[in-house]
Structures are given as C-alpha cells and as structure tokens.
C-alpha cells in the first residue's frame, strides 16, 4: 500500500469514527437539565451530577443499540412536553432494515409507564412478553420517535443528518426516581433518551419533547465502521512490513 492509499484509508477510518457533540438549548419549556435534576434524589436532591449540555453521547455514538441484559430491556417514560404528545409514538427499528419497526409506547403513555423489550435468538421481537410477529435480523436496533406521518431515528443519517435524539449514560452514582416506581441507582447500563419531535432546523433544540430511560442496553458500533477500521489497520500493517523489508 503506497503512502497516498494509506493516508486515504486512515482518513476514512477517522471520518467514520468522528462524532460531534450536539447543541442543546434551554428552550422556552422545562429545560432538559431541570427534567434530569427533578428525578434525582442523591447525592444531592434535585441536582444531578450529569450535565446534559456536556455529558451526552456525541452524535454517531448513539445510533445503534443492543440489549445487554439476558432478560430483556425495560423502557420507562419520564416526561412528554410536546404539543402533540398525545399522538407521538416511541419504539425500535431494525438497524439493517429501518422499515421494520416495533412500537413500545403510544401517545397515551404517561410518566412512569413501562415496556419490556426482548429479542429472541431467531430475531423475533417481544414486547411485554408477547410476540409482536415482527422479526429483526438480530440484536441490533435503533430507537425512533413517531410524530404524525413522520419518524425520527436515533441514527441521524436517517434524518438527513439531523440529530433528533441525545443519550445520557448513568454514572452509577446518582439515585433517581421516576413516577411511582421505586428509586434506584442510575447505573451505567441505563440511558436517558431525550428527543426533539420537530426537524432540527425548525426546532427549539431543547430535547425535552419526549424523555425516557432505557435499561440493560448498550450502544453498538455499526458493522461498516468496524470493517473500515479493520481495513485501515491492515493497511498500516502492510505499510510497516514493506518499510521493514
């Protein structure tokens, strides 16, 4: 591999793995920081140790997800502030085929509402222990917010590059309580997902239209990115071998 090819491969790898922080504004409604503070009980009451403006996962790092718990993943509604909250829907879609989706919450869901998601070995998707009849390619999915006839995806490339969702990972320190559910530690396998339900160029950038927490999940790297990284490493290895010879 010549130097030009090596540089090109390295640039592609860097490009595929480059993620940008998303701008979050306070907005005219209850700010996302206040929403997170309000569910925090300790170490300081109503004062989360998470700064939503700086501690969220950068765009690209929260595109695709997998269930990490052997029993499935529970999603819990925190709040909806959108004007069309009664009609918004929330669910998951197959990472390899976004046209396949499964709804977890409808517009009637309120604070503290929960849904149990599980994906079987054959890819069949279950919600609240019931087979939805929809099969995914495997345990790799994205989250979506449905609003009217439109859908916004956790993978911003499916939104024309607009990052409609930000994800905040628990740090294992804060104790939180949502709705009528018992309080517990916001663990590192739990993520708050906060959405904008209007296309970013026309929105208020406050990411508080639908906010919920998902547990026993983890972000996963897209297969294409892994393959690209592998090609880059192979290129580096070939270059070093030729230099050594």
C-alpha positions in Angstrom: 0.0 0.0 0.0 1.5 3.4 -1.0 1.5 6.4 1.2 -1.4 8.0 -0.6 -3.6 4.9 -0.2 -2.5 4.6 3.5 -3.5 8.3 4.2 -6.8 7.8 2.4 -7.6 4.7 4.5 -6.6 6.4 7.7 -8.8 9.4 6.8 -11.8 7.2 6.1 -11.3 5.5 9.4 -11.1 8.8 11.3 -14.1 10.1 9.4 -16.2 7.0 10.3 -15.3 7.3 13.9 -15.6 11.1 14.3 -18.6 12.2 16.4 -19.7 15.7 17.1 -21.4 16.9 20.3 -25.0 18.0 19.8 -26.1 21.5 20.8 -28.8 21.5 23.5 -30.5 24.8 24.4 -32.6 25.6 27.5 -35.6 26.4 25.3 -39.0 28.0 26.3 -40.3 24.9 28.2 -38.8 23.0 31.1 -35.1 22.5 30.3 -33.7 19.0 29.9 -31.3 19.7 32.7 -34.2 20.5 35.1 -36.0 17.3 34.0 -33.0 15.2 34.9 -32.4 17.2 38.1 -36.1 16.6 39.1 -35.8 12.8 39.1 -32.5 12.9 41.1 -32.7 12.1 44.9 -29.0 11.8 45.8 -26.2 12.5 46.3 -27.9 16.0 46.2 -31.7 16.3 46.0 -32.8 17.7 42.6 -29.2 18.3 41.5 -27.9 15.7 39.0 -24.2 15.1 38.7 -24.8 14.8 35.0 -24.6 17.9 32.9 -26.9 17.4 29.9 -25.1 20.0 27.9 -21.7 18.4 28.0 -22.2 14.8 29.2 -24.4 13.4 26.4 -23.0 10.8 23.9 -21.8 12.5 20.8 -23.8 12.2 17.6 -23.0 8.9 15.9 -22.2 7.1 19.2 -25.9 6.6 20.0 -27.1 5.5 16.5 -27.4 1.7 17.1 -28.1 -0.3 20.2 -28.3 -3.8 21.5 -30.0 -5.4 24.6 -27.2 -6.2 27.1 -29.4 -7.9 29.7 -30.2 -11.6 29.3 -33.9 -11.0 30.3 -34.5 -8.0 28.0 -34.7 -4.2 28.4 -37.2 -2.1 30.2 -38.1 1.4 29.0 -39.6 3.9 31.4 -41.3 7.1 30.4 -40.1 10.2 32.2 -42.0 13.1 30.6 -43.6 14.4 27.4 -43.8 18.1 26.8 -44.6 18.2 23.1 -47.7 19.8 21.8 -48.5 16.6 20.0 -47.6 14.4 22.9 -50.9 12.6 22.8 -50.2 11.3 19.3 -46.4 10.7 19.5 -45.1 7.1 19.4 -41.8 5.6 20.5 -40.2 2.3 19.6 -37.4 0.5 17.9 -36.4 -0.3 14.3 -34.1 -3.0 12.8 -30.7 -1.4 12.2 -30.3 -3.4 9.0 -33.8 -2.6 7.8 -35.3 0.6 9.2 -38.7 -0.1 7.5 -39.1 -2.9 10.2 -40.2 -1.3 13.5 -41.9 -2.2 16.7 -43.8 0.3 18.9 -43.1 0.4 22.6 -45.2 3.4 23.7 -48.2 5.3 22.2 -49.4 8.8 22.9 -51.3 7.7 26.0 -48.2 6.7 27.9 -47.6 8.9 31.0 -44.8 9.3 33.5 -43.7 6.0 35.0 -45.2 3.9 32.2 -43.0 0.9 31.3 -42.5 -1.5 28.4 -40.4 -4.7 28.4 -38.5 -5.4 25.2 -36.8 -8.7 24.3 -35.3 -10.1 21.1 -35.0 -13.9 20.7 -32.3 -15.9 19.1 -34.3 -16.1 15.9 -34.7 -12.3 15.8 -38.4 -12.3 16.9 -39.3 -9.2 18.9 -41.3 -9.5 22.0 -43.0 -6.6 23.9 -44.3 -7.2 27.4 -43.7 -10.9 26.9 -45.9 -11.0 23.8 -44.5 -11.9 20.3 -45.1 -8.9 18.0 -44.9 -11.1 14.9 -42.0 -8.9 13.6 -38.5 -10.4 13.2 -35.3 -8.4 13.2 -32.0 -9.5 11.7 -30.6 -9.8 15.2 -29.9 -7.9 18.4 -29.1 -4.6 16.8 -31.6 -1.8 16.6 -32.2 1.9 16.7 -34.8 3.9 18.6 -37.4 6.1 16.8 -39.9 8.8 17.7 -43.0 8.8 15.6 -44.8 12.1 15.2 -47.8 12.3 12.8 -46.8 10.7 9.5 -43.0 11.2 10.2 -40.4 9.3 12.1 -37.2 10.5 13.6 -34.4 8.0 14.2 -31.5 7.6 16.7 -29.3 7.2 13.6 -29.0 10.8 12.4 -28.1 9.8 8.9 -31.7 8.6 8.5 -32.8 12.1 9.4 -30.8 13.8 6.7 -28.0 14.3 9.2 -30.2 15.9 11.9 -29.5 14.6 15.4 -33.1 14.3 16.8 -32.1 12.3 20.0 -29.4 12.7 22.6 -28.4 9.9 25.1 -27.2 10.4 28.6 -25.5 7.4 30.3 -25.8 6.8 34.0 -22.7 7.1 36.1 -23.5 4.6 38.9 -23.6 7.4 41.4 -26.9 9.3 41.2 -30.0 7.8 42.8 -33.1 8.6 40.7 -36.9 8.0 41.0 -39.4 8.1 38.1 -43.1 8.3 38.6 -44.5 5.8 41.0 -41.6 3.4 40.5 -39.2 2.7 43.4 -36.0 4.7 43.5 -32.7 3.2 42.3 -29.2 3.9 41.2 -28.8 5.3 37.7 -26.5 2.6 36.6 -24.1 2.6 33.7 -26.3 0.3 31.6 -29.2 2.8 31.8 -29.5 5.7 29.3 -31.8 8.6 29.3 -33.0 9.3 25.7 -34.2 12.8 25.0 -35.9 13.8 21.7 -36.8 16.7 19.5 -40.1 16.0 17.7 -39.7 18.8 15.1 -37.0 18.6 12.5 -33.9 20.2 14.0 -33.6 23.1 11.5 -37.1 24.3 12.6 -36.9 23.2 16.3 -36.0 24.9 19.6 -33.2 22.5 20.2 -34.2 21.8 23.8 -34.6 18.0 23.5 -37.4 17.7 26.0 -40.4 16.7 23.8 -40.1 13.1 24.9 -37.7 11.9 27.6 -37.4 8.3 28.8 -34.9 6.0 30.3 -33.9 2.6 28.9 -32.0 -0.1 30.8 -30.0 -3.2 30.0 -28.9 -1.8 26.7 -25.6 -0.6 25.2 -24.6 1.4 22.1 -23.0 -0.7 19.3 -20.7 0.2 16.5 -22.0 0.0 13.0 -20.6 -3.1 11.1 -19.4 -0.8 8.3 -17.4 1.2 10.7 -15.7 -1.9 12.2 -14.9 -3.2 8.7 -13.4 0.2 7.7 -11.3 0.3 10.8 -10.1 -3.2 10.1 -9.1 -2.2 6.6 -7.2 0.8 8.0 -5.3 -1.4 10.4 -4.5 -3.9 7.6 -3.1 -1.0 5.6 -0.9 0.2 8.5 0.4 -3.4 8.9 1.3 -3.7 5.2 3.0 -0.4 5.2 5.1 -1.3 8.2 6.0 -4.6 6.7 7.2 -3.1 3.5 9.1 -0.4 5.3 10.8 -3.1 7.4 11.8 -5.0 4.2 
